[in-house]
Amino acid sequence: MKRILFSQWHLMRYFRLALALFLFFQAYETKQWFFIVFGIFFLFQAIFNMGCGPNGCQVNYKNQKDEQ
């Protein structure tokens, strides 16, 4: 767990963290508390390094020709 939290920080993780903090701030300033849900989502992605990888969010489909 410690390795996940403190290693492999890159630009996208910093961006997600900054976006989460910005959404928390906006929720507090505007009193529109649904922004917190989105902030928690991006904070979770930043902390645990989850989300789409470098290949994007594509699904690998297998067709019948590949199986033969």
CHARMM internal coordinates of N, CA and C (Angstrom, degrees):
IC EDIT
DIST 1 N 1 CA 1.4364
DIST 1 CA 1 C 1.5255
ANGL 1 N 1 CA 1 C 111.28
DIST 1 C 2 N 1.3242
ANGL 1 CA 1 C 2 N 115.40
DIHE 1 N 1 CA 1 C 2 N -41.93
DIST 2 N 2 CA 1.4596
ANGL 1 C 2 N 2 CA 120.32
DIHE 1 CA 1 C 2 N 2 CA 179.34
DIST 2 CA 2 C 1.5282
ANGL 2 N 2 CA 2 C 110.80
DIHE 1 C 2 N 2 CA 2 C -63.13
DIST 2 C 3 N 1.3349
ANGL 2 CA 2 C 3 N 116.36
DIHE 2 N 2 CA 2 C 3 N -37.44
DIST 3 N 3 CA 1.4601
ANGL 2 C 3 N 3 CA 121.42
DIHE 2 CA 2 C 3 N 3 CA 179.85
DIST 3 CA 3 C 1.5329
ANGL 3 N 3 CA 3 C 110.62
DIHE 2 C 3 N 3 CA 3 C -64.70
DIST 3 C 4 N 1.3376
ANGL 3 CA 3 C 4 N 117.54
DIHE 3 N 3 CA 3 C 4 N -39.82
DIST 4 N 4 CA 1.4588
ANGL 3 C 4 N 4 CA 121.23
DIHE 3 CA 3 C 4 N 4 CA 179.64
DIST 4 CA 4 C 1.5252
ANGL 4 N 4 CA 4 C 110.97
DIHE 3 C 4 N 4 CA 4 C -65.17
DIST 4 C 5 N 1.3242
ANGL 4 CA 4 C 5 N 116.53
DIHE 4 N 4 CA 4 C 5 N -40.50
DIST 5 N 5 CA 1.4549
ANGL 4 C 5 N 5 CA 120.09
DIHE 4 CA 4 C 5 N 5 CA -175.86
DIST 5 CA 5 C 1.5239
ANGL 5 N 5 CA 5 C 113.63
DIHE 4 C 5 N 5 CA 5 C -73.35
DIST 5 C 6 N 1.3287
ANGL 5 CA 5 C 6 N 117.68
DIHE 5 N 5 CA 5 C 6 N -34.14
DIST 6 N 6 CA 1.4590
ANGL 5 C 6 N 6 CA 119.95
DIHE 5 CA 5 C 6 N 6 CA -171.41
DIST 6 CA 6 C 1.5241
ANGL 6 N 6 CA 6 C 115.21
DIHE 5 C 6 N 6 CA 6 C -110.12
DIST 6 C 7 N 1.3186
ANGL 6 CA 6 C 7 N 118.31
DIHE 6 N 6 CA 6 C 7 N 7.92
DIST 7 N 7 CA 1.4649
ANGL 6 C 7 N 7 CA 119.05
DIHE 6 CA 6 C 7 N 7 CA 179.71
DIST 7 CA 7 C 1.5249
ANGL 7 N 7 CA 7 C 110.53
DIHE 6 C 7 N 7 CA 7 C -125.42
DIST 7 C 8 N 1.2991
ANGL 7 CA 7 C 8 N 115.34
DIHE 7 N 7 CA 7 C 8 N 161.56
DIST 8 N 8 CA 1.4576
ANGL 7 C 8 N 8 CA 125.43
DIHE 7 CA 7 C 8 N 8 CA 175.71
DIST 8 CA 8 C 1.5285
ANGL 8 N 8 CA 8 C 113.12
DIHE 7 C 8 N 8 CA 8 C 58.56
DIST 8 C 9 N 1.3110
ANGL 8 CA 8 C 9 N 117.09
DIHE 8 N 8 CA 8 C 9 N 45.35
DIST 9 N 9 CA 1.4542
ANGL 8 C 9 N 9 CA 120.14
DIHE 8 CA 8 C 9 N 9 CA 173.75
DIST 9 CA 9 C 1.5223
ANGL 9 N 9 CA 9 C 108.31
DIHE 8 C 9 N 9 CA 9 C -83.05
DIST 9 C 10 N 1.3067
ANGL 9 CA 9 C 10 N 116.40
DIHE 9 N 9 CA 9 C 10 N 124.68
DIST 10 N 10 CA 1.4566
ANGL 9 C 10 N 10 CA 122.51
DIHE 9 CA 9 C 10 N 10 CA -179.17
DIST 10 CA 10 C 1.5229
ANGL 10 N 10 CA 10 C 108.81
DIHE 9 C 10 N 10 CA 10 C -131.73
DIST 10 C 11 N 1.3013
ANGL 10 CA 10 C 11 N 116.17
DIHE 10 N 10 CA 10 C 11 N -178.65
DIST 11 N 11 CA 1.4569
ANGL 10 C 11 N 11 CA 121.69
DIHE 10 CA 10 C 11 N 11 CA -173.13
DIST 11 CA 11 C 1.5305
ANGL 11 N 11 CA 11 C 112.01
DIHE 10 C 11 N 11 CA 11 C -57.61
DIST 11 C 12 N 1.3214
ANGL 11 CA 11 C 12 N 118.19
DIHE 11 N 11 CA 11 C 12 N -41.87
DIST 12 N 12 CA 1.4625
ANGL 11 C 12 N 12 CA 120.29
DIHE 11 CA 11 C 12 N 12 CA -176.97
DIST 12 CA 12 C 1.5254
ANGL 12 N 12 CA 12 C 111.73
DIHE 11 C 12 N 12 CA 12 C -67.43
DIST 12 C 13 N 1.3332
ANGL 12 CA 12 C 13 N 117.56
DIHE 12 N 12 CA 12 C 13 N -36.09
DIST 13 N 13 CA 1.4662
ANGL 12 C 13 N 13 CA 119.64
DIHE 12 CA 12 C 13 N 13 CA 177.35
DIST 13 CA 13 C 1.5206
ANGL 13 N 13 CA 13 C 110.69
DIHE 12 C 13 N 13 CA 13 C -66.45
DIST 13 C 14 N 1.3307
ANGL 13 CA 13 C 14 N 116.84
DIHE 13 N 13 CA 13 C 14 N -41.23
DIST 14 N 14 CA 1.4589
ANGL 13 C 14 N 14 CA 119.77
DIHE 13 CA 13 C 14 N 14 CA 177.18
DIST 14 CA 14 C 1.5309
ANGL 14 N 14 CA 14 C 110.68
DIHE 13 C 14 N 14 CA 14 C -64.84
DIST 14 C 15 N 1.3190
ANGL 14 CA 14 C 15 N 117.09
DIHE 14 N 14 CA 14 C 15 N -38.03
DIST 15 N 15 CA 1.4575
ANGL 14 C 15 N 15 CA 120.85
DIHE 14 CA 14 C 15 N 15 CA 179.09
DIST 15 CA 15 C 1.5300
ANGL 15 N 15 CA 15 C 110.60
DIHE 14 C 15 N 15 CA 15 C -64.77
DIST 15 C 16 N 1.3292
ANGL 15 CA 15 C 16 N 117.63
DIHE 15 N 15 CA 15 C 16 N -43.69
DIST 16 N 16 CA 1.4709
ANGL 15 C 16 N 16 CA 120.88
DIHE 15 CA 15 C 16 N 16 CA 178.15
DIST 16 CA 16 C 1.5283
ANGL 16 N 16 CA 16 C 111.14
DIHE 15 C 16 N 16 CA 16 C -63.05
DIST 16 C 17 N 1.3197
ANGL 16 CA 16 C 17 N 116.32
DIHE 16 N 16 CA 16 C 17 N -40.27
DIST 17 N 17 CA 1.4598
ANGL 16 C 17 N 17 CA 120.17
DIHE 16 CA 16 C 17 N 17 CA 177.98
DIST 17 CA 17 C 1.5263
ANGL 17 N 17 CA 17 C 110.82
DIHE 16 C 17 N 17 CA 17 C -63.92
DIST 17 C 18 N 1.3175
ANGL 17 CA 17 C 18 N 116.86
DIHE 17 N 17 CA 17 C 18 N -44.53
DIST 18 N 18 CA 1.4611
ANGL 17 C 18 N 18 CA 120.82
DIHE 17 CA 17 C 18 N 18 CA 178.89
DIST 18 CA 18 C 1.5262
ANGL 18 N 18 CA 18 C 110.97
DIHE 17 C 18 N 18 CA 18 C -64.34
DIST 18 C 19 N 1.3213
ANGL 18 CA 18 C 19 N 117.48
DIHE 18 N 18 CA 18 C 19 N -39.82
DIST 19 N 19 CA 1.4567
ANGL 18 C 19 N 19 CA 121.02
DIHE 18 CA 18 C 19 N 19 CA 178.68
DIST 19 CA 19 C 1.5259
ANGL 19 N 19 CA 19 C 110.92
DIHE 18 C 19 N 19 CA 19 C -65.31
DIST 19 C 20 N 1.3216
ANGL 19 CA 19 C 20 N 116.98
DIHE 19 N 19 CA 19 C 20 N -40.31
DIST 20 N 20 CA 1.4651
ANGL 19 C 20 N 20 CA 120.55
DIHE 19 CA 19 C 20 N 20 CA 177.85
DIST 20 CA 20 C 1.5251
ANGL 20 N 20 CA 20 C 110.61
DIHE 19 C 20 N 20 CA 20 C -62.90
DIST 20 C 21 N 1.3211
ANGL 20 CA 20 C 21 N 117.13
DIHE 20 N 20 CA 20 C 21 N -45.10
DIST 21 N 21 CA 1.4687
ANGL 20 C 21 N 21 CA 120.21
DIHE 20 CA 20 C 21 N 21 CA 179.41
DIST 21 CA 21 C 1.5286
ANGL 21 N 21 CA 21 C 111.14
DIHE 20 C 21 N 21 CA 21 C -64.49
DIST 21 C 22 N 1.3358
ANGL 21 CA 21 C 22 N 116.23
DIHE 21 N 21 CA 21 C 22 N -38.79
DIST 22 N 22 CA 1.4597
ANGL 21 C 22 N 22 CA 120.40
DIHE 21 CA 21 C 22 N 22 CA 177.24
DIST 22 CA 22 C 1.5280
ANGL 22 N 22 CA 22 C 110.94
DIHE 21 C 22 N 22 CA 22 C -63.08
DIST 22 C 23 N 1.3271
ANGL 22 CA 22 C 23 N 117.51
DIHE 22 N 22 CA 22 C 23 N -41.90
DIST 23 N 23 CA 1.4618
ANGL 22 C 23 N 23 CA 120.49
DIHE 22 CA 22 C 23 N 23 CA 179.60
DIST 23 CA 23 C 1.5248
ANGL 23 N 23 CA 23 C 111.68
DIHE 22 C 23 N 23 CA 23 C -67.54
DIST 23 C 24 N 1.3313
ANGL 23 CA 23 C 24 N 117.46
DIHE 23 N 23 CA 23 C 24 N -37.22
DIST 24 N 24 CA 1.4644
ANGL 23 C 24 N 24 CA 119.90
DIHE 23 CA 23 C 24 N 24 CA 175.33
DIST 24 CA 24 C 1.5279
ANGL 24 N 24 CA 24 C 110.35
DIHE 23 C 24 N 24 CA 24 C -62.73
DIST 24 C 25 N 1.3186
ANGL 24 CA 24 C 25 N 116.52
DIHE 24 N 24 CA 24 C 25 N -43.21
DIST 25 N 25 CA 1.4592
ANGL 24 C 25 N 25 CA 121.08
DIHE 24 CA 24 C 25 N 25 CA 179.34
DIST 25 CA 25 C 1.5281
ANGL 25 N 25 CA 25 C 110.91
DIHE 24 C 25 N 25 CA 25 C -63.47
DIST 25 C 26 N 1.3244
ANGL 25 CA 25 C 26 N 116.92
DIHE 25 N 25 CA 25 C 26 N -43.52
DIST 26 N 26 CA 1.4602
ANGL 25 C 26 N 26 CA 120.83
DIHE 25 CA 25 C 26 N 26 CA 179.11
DIST 26 CA 26 C 1.5255
ANGL 26 N 26 CA 26 C 111.62
DIHE 25 C 26 N 26 CA 26 C -64.18
DIST 26 C 27 N 1.3192
ANGL 26 CA 26 C 27 N 116.79
DIHE 26 N 26 CA 26 C 27 N -38.90
DIST 27 N 27 CA 1.4618
ANGL 26 C 27 N 27 CA 119.82
DIHE 26 CA 26 C 27 N 27 CA 177.97
DIST 27 CA 27 C 1.5218
ANGL 27 N 27 CA 27 C 110.50
DIHE 26 C 27 N 27 CA 27 C -61.89
DIST 27 C 28 N 1.3143
ANGL 27 CA 27 C 28 N 116.44
DIHE 27 N 27 CA 27 C 28 N -40.56
DIST 28 N 28 CA 1.4633
ANGL 27 C 28 N 28 CA 120.78
DIHE 27 CA 27 C 28 N 28 CA 179.77
DIST 28 CA 28 C 1.5288
ANGL 28 N 28 CA 28 C 111.23
DIHE 27 C 28 N 28 CA 28 C -69.63
DIST 28 C 29 N 1.3186
ANGL 28 CA 28 C 29 N 117.03
DIHE 28 N 28 CA 28 C 29 N -44.74
DIST 29 N 29 CA 1.4661
ANGL 28 C 29 N 29 CA 121.09
DIHE 28 CA 28 C 29 N 29 CA -176.10
DIST 29 CA 29 C 1.5217
ANGL 29 N 29 CA 29 C 112.72
DIHE 28 C 29 N 29 CA 29 C -69.26
DIST 29 C 30 N 1.3247
ANGL 29 CA 29 C 30 N 117.46
DIHE 29 N 29 CA 29 C 30 N -41.92
DIST 30 N 30 CA 1.4634
ANGL 29 C 30 N 30 CA 120.97
DIHE 29 CA 29 C 30 N 30 CA -174.45
DIST 30 CA 30 C 1.5225
ANGL 30 N 30 CA 30 C 112.69
DIHE 29 C 30 N 30 CA 30 C -94.91
DIST 30 C 31 N 1.3234
ANGL 30 CA 30 C 31 N 117.15
DIHE 30 N 30 CA 30 C 31 N -6.27
DIST 31 N 31 CA 1.4646
ANGL 30 C 31 N 31 CA 122.79
DIHE 30 CA 30 C 31 N 31 CA -177.90
DIST 31 CA 31 C 1.5316
ANGL 31 N 31 CA 31 C 112.17
DIHE 30 C 31 N 31 CA 31 C 58.51
DIST 31 C 32 N 1.3286
ANGL 31 CA 31 C 32 N 115.66
DIHE 31 N 31 CA 31 C 32 N 30.53
DIST 32 N 32 CA 1.4621
ANGL 31 C 32 N 32 CA 121.34
DIHE 31 CA 31 C 32 N 32 CA 174.60
DIST 32 CA 32 C 1.5229
ANGL 32 N 32 CA 32 C 106.44
DIHE 31 C 32 N 32 CA 32 C -108.34
DIST 32 C 33 N 1.2993
ANGL 32 CA 32 C 33 N 115.45
DIHE 32 N 32 CA 32 C 33 N 94.55
DIST 33 N 33 CA 1.4575
ANGL 32 C 33 N 33 CA 122.06
DIHE 32 CA 32 C 33 N 33 CA -165.70
DIST 33 CA 33 C 1.5152
ANGL 33 N 33 CA 33 C 113.76
DIHE 32 C 33 N 33 CA 33 C -75.33
DIST 33 C 34 N 1.3263
ANGL 33 CA 33 C 34 N 119.14
DIHE 33 N 33 CA 33 C 34 N -9.40
DIST 34 N 34 CA 1.4695
ANGL 33 C 34 N 34 CA 118.58
DIHE 33 CA 33 C 34 N 34 CA 177.59
DIST 34 CA 34 C 1.5262
ANGL 34 N 34 CA 34 C 111.61
DIHE 33 C 34 N 34 CA 34 C -70.13
DIST 34 C 35 N 1.3197
ANGL 34 CA 34 C 35 N 118.58
DIHE 34 N 34 CA 34 C 35 N -15.92
DIST 35 N 35 CA 1.4635
ANGL 34 C 35 N 35 CA 120.78
DIHE 34 CA 34 C 35 N 35 CA 174.77
DIST 35 CA 35 C 1.5275
ANGL 35 N 35 CA 35 C 111.52
DIHE 34 C 35 N 35 CA 35 C -64.31
DIST 35 C 36 N 1.3251
ANGL 35 CA 35 C 36 N 117.03
DIHE 35 N 35 CA 35 C 36 N -25.07
DIST 36 N 36 CA 1.4655
ANGL 35 C 36 N 36 CA 120.55
DIHE 35 CA 35 C 36 N 36 CA 179.87
DIST 36 CA 36 C 1.5236
ANGL 36 N 36 CA 36 C 110.76
DIHE 35 C 36 N 36 CA 36 C -63.76
DIST 36 C 37 N 1.3209
ANGL 36 CA 36 C 37 N 117.73
DIHE 36 N 36 CA 36 C 37 N -35.68
DIST 37 N 37 CA 1.4737
ANGL 36 C 37 N 37 CA 120.92
DIHE 36 CA 36 C 37 N 37 CA 178.91
DIST 37 CA 37 C 1.5200
ANGL 37 N 37 CA 37 C 110.28
DIHE 36 C 37 N 37 CA 37 C -60.32
DIST 37 C 38 N 1.3217
ANGL 37 CA 37 C 38 N 116.86
DIHE 37 N 37 CA 37 C 38 N -45.75
DIST 38 N 38 CA 1.4612
ANGL 37 C 38 N 38 CA 120.52
DIHE 37 CA 37 C 38 N 38 CA 178.73
DIST 38 CA 38 C 1.5279
ANGL 38 N 38 CA 38 C 111.07
DIHE 37 C 38 N 38 CA 38 C -68.41
DIST 38 C 39 N 1.3228
ANGL 38 CA 38 C 39 N 116.55
DIHE 38 N 38 CA 38 C 39 N -35.92
DIST 39 N 39 CA 1.4567
ANGL 38 C 39 N 39 CA 120.53
DIHE 38 CA 38 C 39 N 39 CA 176.66
DIST 39 CA 39 C 1.5159
ANGL 39 N 39 CA 39 C 111.98
DIHE 38 C 39 N 39 CA 39 C -63.35
DIST 39 C 40 N 1.3253
ANGL 39 CA 39 C 40 N 116.66
DIHE 39 N 39 CA 39 C 40 N -42.06
DIST 40 N 40 CA 1.4656
ANGL 39 C 40 N 40 CA 120.44
DIHE 39 CA 39 C 40 N 40 CA 177.75
DIST 40 CA 40 C 1.5210
ANGL 40 N 40 CA 40 C 110.53
DIHE 39 C 40 N 40 CA 40 C -64.62
DIST 40 C 41 N 1.3230
ANGL 40 CA 40 C 41 N 116.73
DIHE 40 N 40 CA 40 C 41 N -38.91
DIST 41 N 41 CA 1.4626
ANGL 40 C 41 N 41 CA 120.83
DIHE 40 CA 40 C 41 N 41 CA 178.20
DIST 41 CA 41 C 1.5270
ANGL 41 N 41 CA 41 C 110.82
DIHE 40 C 41 N 41 CA 41 C -59.68
DIST 41 C 42 N 1.3300
ANGL 41 CA 41 C 42 N 117.67
DIHE 41 N 41 CA 41 C 42 N -49.69
DIST 42 N 42 CA 1.4601
ANGL 41 C 42 N 42 CA 120.48
DIHE 41 CA 41 C 42 N 42 CA -178.82
DIST 42 CA 42 C 1.5263
ANGL 42 N 42 CA 42 C 111.84
DIHE 41 C 42 N 42 CA 42 C -71.21
DIST 42 C 43 N 1.3165
ANGL 42 CA 42 C 43 N 118.19
DIHE 42 N 42 CA 42 C 43 N -32.47
DIST 43 N 43 CA 1.4605
ANGL 42 C 43 N 43 CA 120.97
DIHE 42 CA 42 C 43 N 43 CA 176.36
DIST 43 CA 43 C 1.5251
ANGL 43 N 43 CA 43 C 110.59
DIHE 42 C 43 N 43 CA 43 C -65.31
DIST 43 C 44 N 1.3211
ANGL 43 CA 43 C 44 N 117.22
DIHE 43 N 43 CA 43 C 44 N -42.37
DIST 44 N 44 CA 1.4535
ANGL 43 C 44 N 44 CA 122.01
DIHE 43 CA 43 C 44 N 44 CA 177.12
DIST 44 CA 44 C 1.5304
ANGL 44 N 44 CA 44 C 110.78
DIHE 43 C 44 N 44 CA 44 C -61.01
DIST 44 C 45 N 1.3364
ANGL 44 CA 44 C 45 N 116.87
DIHE 44 N 44 CA 44 C 45 N -43.29
DIST 45 N 45 CA 1.4593
ANGL 44 C 45 N 45 CA 120.25
DIHE 44 CA 44 C 45 N 45 CA 178.03
DIST 45 CA 45 C 1.5241
ANGL 45 N 45 CA 45 C 111.26
DIHE 44 C 45 N 45 CA 45 C -64.29
DIST 45 C 46 N 1.3141
ANGL 45 CA 45 C 46 N 117.89
DIHE 45 N 45 CA 45 C 46 N -39.83
DIST 46 N 46 CA 1.4618
ANGL 45 C 46 N 46 CA 120.63
DIHE 45 CA 45 C 46 N 46 CA -178.19
DIST 46 CA 46 C 1.5168
ANGL 46 N 46 CA 46 C 111.86
DIHE 45 C 46 N 46 CA 46 C -69.75
DIST 46 C 47 N 1.3197
ANGL 46 CA 46 C 47 N 116.80
DIHE 46 N 46 CA 46 C 47 N -43.48
DIST 47 N 47 CA 1.4657
ANGL 46 C 47 N 47 CA 119.78
DIHE 46 CA 46 C 47 N 47 CA -175.91
DIST 47 CA 47 C 1.5236
ANGL 47 N 47 CA 47 C 111.41
DIHE 46 C 47 N 47 CA 47 C -68.79
DIST 47 C 48 N 1.3168
ANGL 47 CA 47 C 48 N 116.92
DIHE 47 N 47 CA 47 C 48 N -45.09
DIST 48 N 48 CA 1.4559
ANGL 47 C 48 N 48 CA 120.05
DIHE 47 CA 47 C 48 N 48 CA -175.23
DIST 48 CA 48 C 1.5249
ANGL 48 N 48 CA 48 C 113.86
DIHE 47 C 48 N 48 CA 48 C -96.67
DIST 48 C 49 N 1.3295
ANGL 48 CA 48 C 49 N 117.58
DIHE 48 N 48 CA 48 C 49 N 6.68
DIST 49 N 49 CA 1.4667
ANGL 48 C 49 N 49 CA 123.47
DIHE 48 CA 48 C 49 N 49 CA 177.37
DIST 49 CA 49 C 1.5300
ANGL 49 N 49 CA 49 C 111.28
DIHE 48 C 49 N 49 CA 49 C 54.13
DIST 49 C 50 N 1.3125
ANGL 49 CA 49 C 50 N 115.18
DIHE 49 N 49 CA 49 C 50 N 48.92
DIST 50 N 50 CA 1.4545
ANGL 49 C 50 N 50 CA 121.12
DIHE 49 CA 49 C 50 N 50 CA 179.11
DIST 50 CA 50 C 1.5244
ANGL 50 N 50 CA 50 C 108.44
DIHE 49 C 50 N 50 CA 50 C -108.62
DIST 50 C 51 N 1.2929
ANGL 50 CA 50 C 51 N 115.33
DIHE 50 N 50 CA 50 C 51 N 160.01
DIST 51 N 51 CA 1.4539
ANGL 50 C 51 N 51 CA 121.40
DIHE 50 CA 50 C 51 N 51 CA 179.71
DIST 51 CA 51 C 1.5018
ANGL 51 N 51 CA 51 C 109.00
DIHE 50 C 51 N 51 CA 51 C 134.46
DIST 51 C 52 N 1.2766
ANGL 51 CA 51 C 52 N 115.77
DIHE 51 N 51 CA 51 C 52 N -167.09
DIST 52 N 52 CA 1.4591
ANGL 51 C 52 N 52 CA 120.40
DIHE 51 CA 51 C 52 N 52 CA -179.75
DIST 52 CA 52 C 1.5252
ANGL 52 N 52 CA 52 C 109.82
DIHE 51 C 52 N 52 CA 52 C -71.93
DIST 52 C 53 N 1.2946
ANGL 52 CA 52 C 53 N 116.07
DIHE 52 N 52 CA 52 C 53 N 140.78
DIST 53 N 53 CA 1.4566
ANGL 52 C 53 N 53 CA 121.57
DIHE 52 CA 52 C 53 N 53 CA 179.50
DIST 53 CA 53 C 1.5135
ANGL 53 N 53 CA 53 C 111.85
DIHE 52 C 53 N 53 CA 53 C -81.20
DIST 53 C 54 N 1.3183
ANGL 53 CA 53 C 54 N 117.29
DIHE 53 N 53 CA 53 C 54 N -168.32
DIST 54 N 54 CA 1.4598
ANGL 53 C 54 N 54 CA 120.33
DIHE 53 CA 53 C 54 N 54 CA -178.16
DIST 54 CA 54 C 1.5317
ANGL 54 N 54 CA 54 C 113.37
DIHE 53 C 54 N 54 CA 54 C -67.24
DIST 54 C 55 N 1.3266
ANGL 54 CA 54 C 55 N 117.53
DIHE 54 N 54 CA 54 C 55 N -18.90
DIST 55 N 55 CA 1.4708
ANGL 54 C 55 N 55 CA 120.32
DIHE 54 CA 54 C 55 N 55 CA 178.78
DIST 55 CA 55 C 1.5094
ANGL 55 N 55 CA 55 C 112.51
DIHE 54 C 55 N 55 CA 55 C -88.17
DIST 55 C 56 N 1.2877
ANGL 55 CA 55 C 56 N 118.63
DIHE 55 N 55 CA 55 C 56 N -0.35
DIST 56 N 56 CA 1.4511
ANGL 55 C 56 N 56 CA 121.92
DIHE 55 CA 55 C 56 N 56 CA -178.23
DIST 56 CA 56 C 1.5182
ANGL 56 N 56 CA 56 C 110.54
DIHE 55 C 56 N 56 CA 56 C 87.19
DIST 56 C 57 N 1.2826
ANGL 56 CA 56 C 57 N 115.75
DIHE 56 N 56 CA 56 C 57 N -172.50
DIST 57 N 57 CA 1.4649
ANGL 56 C 57 N 57 CA 120.91
DIHE 56 CA 56 C 57 N 57 CA -176.91
DIST 57 CA 57 C 1.5236
ANGL 57 N 57 CA 57 C 110.34
DIHE 56 C 57 N 57 CA 57 C -98.37
DIST 57 C 58 N 1.2631
ANGL 57 CA 57 C 58 N 117.11
DIHE 57 N 57 CA 57 C 58 N 53.48
DIST 58 N 58 CA 1.4580
ANGL 57 C 58 N 58 CA 118.86
DIHE 57 CA 57 C 58 N 58 CA -178.70
DIST 58 CA 58 C 1.5202
ANGL 58 N 58 CA 58 C 110.38
DIHE 57 C 58 N 58 CA 58 C -94.10
DIST 58 C 59 N 1.3080
ANGL 58 CA 58 C 59 N 114.51
DIHE 58 N 58 CA 58 C 59 N 152.26
DIST 59 N 59 CA 1.4566
ANGL 58 C 59 N 59 CA 121.72
DIHE 58 CA 58 C 59 N 59 CA 178.24
DIST 59 CA 59 C 1.5173
ANGL 59 N 59 CA 59 C 107.78
DIHE 58 C 59 N 59 CA 59 C -104.14
DIST 59 C 60 N 1.3209
ANGL 59 CA 59 C 60 N 116.21
DIHE 59 N 59 CA 59 C 60 N 130.64
DIST 60 N 60 CA 1.4569
ANGL 59 C 60 N 60 CA 120.11
DIHE 59 CA 59 C 60 N 60 CA 178.54
DIST 60 CA 60 C 1.5213
ANGL 60 N 60 CA 60 C 109.50
DIHE 59 C 60 N 60 CA 60 C -84.36
DIST 60 C 61 N 1.3100
ANGL 60 CA 60 C 61 N 115.22
DIHE 60 N 60 CA 60 C 61 N 113.35
DIST 61 N 61 CA 1.4569
ANGL 60 C 61 N 61 CA 120.48
DIHE 60 CA 60 C 61 N 61 CA 178.51
DIST 61 CA 61 C 1.5169
ANGL 61 N 61 CA 61 C 109.07
DIHE 60 C 61 N 61 CA 61 C -96.98
DIST 61 C 62 N 1.3039
ANGL 61 CA 61 C 62 N 115.71
DIHE 61 N 61 CA 61 C 62 N 139.36
DIST 62 N 62 CA 1.4498
ANGL 61 C 62 N 62 CA 121.03
DIHE 61 CA 61 C 62 N 62 CA 174.71
DIST 62 CA 62 C 1.5190
ANGL 62 N 62 CA 62 C 107.97
DIHE 61 C 62 N 62 CA 62 C -104.76
DIST 62 C 63 N 1.2897
ANGL 62 CA 62 C 63 N 116.51
DIHE 62 N 62 CA 62 C 63 N 130.74
DIST 63 N 63 CA 1.4518
ANGL 62 C 63 N 63 CA 118.33
DIHE 62 CA 62 C 63 N 63 CA 174.12
DIST 63 CA 63 C 1.5251
ANGL 63 N 63 CA 63 C 108.82
DIHE 62 C 63 N 63 CA 63 C -107.10
DIST 63 C 64 N 1.2957
ANGL 63 CA 63 C 64 N 116.41
DIHE 63 N 63 CA 63 C 64 N 173.71
DIST 64 N 64 CA 1.4578
ANGL 63 C 64 N 64 CA 120.30
DIHE 63 CA 63 C 64 N 64 CA -173.34
DIST 64 CA 64 C 1.5223
ANGL 64 N 64 CA 64 C 112.80
DIHE 63 C 64 N 64 CA 64 C -65.77
DIST 64 C 65 N 1.3004
ANGL 64 CA 64 C 65 N 119.07
DIHE 64 N 64 CA 64 C 65 N -26.57
DIST 65 N 65 CA 1.4608
ANGL 64 C 65 N 65 CA 121.72
DIHE 64 CA 64 C 65 N 65 CA -179.86
DIST 65 CA 65 C 1.5338
ANGL 65 N 65 CA 65 C 110.77
DIHE 64 C 65 N 65 CA 65 C -69.59
DIST 65 C 66 N 1.3397
ANGL 65 CA 65 C 66 N 117.35
DIHE 65 N 65 CA 65 C 66 N -32.78
DIST 66 N 66 CA 1.4525
ANGL 65 C 66 N 66 CA 121.19
DIHE 65 CA 65 C 66 N 66 CA -179.64
DIST 66 CA 66 C 1.5252
ANGL 66 N 66 CA 66 C 112.51
DIHE 65 C 66 N 66 CA 66 C -71.18
DIST 66 C 67 N 1.3329
ANGL 66 CA 66 C 67 N 116.87
DIHE 66 N 66 CA 66 C 67 N -28.50
DIST 67 N 67 CA 1.4485
ANGL 66 C 67 N 67 CA 120.77
DIHE 66 CA 66 C 67 N 67 CA -176.88
DIST 67 CA 67 C 1.5048
ANGL 67 N 67 CA 67 C 112.73
DIHE 66 C 67 N 67 CA 67 C -78.32
DIST 67 C 68 N 1.3139
ANGL 67 CA 67 C 68 N 118.70
DIHE 67 N 67 CA 67 C 68 N -19.26
DIST 68 N 68 CA 1.4633
ANGL 67 C 68 N 68 CA 120.67
DIHE 67 CA 67 C 68 N 68 CA -176.40
DIST 68 CA 68 C 1.4926
ANGL 68 N 68 CA 68 C 112.38
DIHE 67 C 68 N 68 CA 68 C -83.73
END
COOR INIT
IC SEED 1 N 1 CA 1 C
IC BUILD
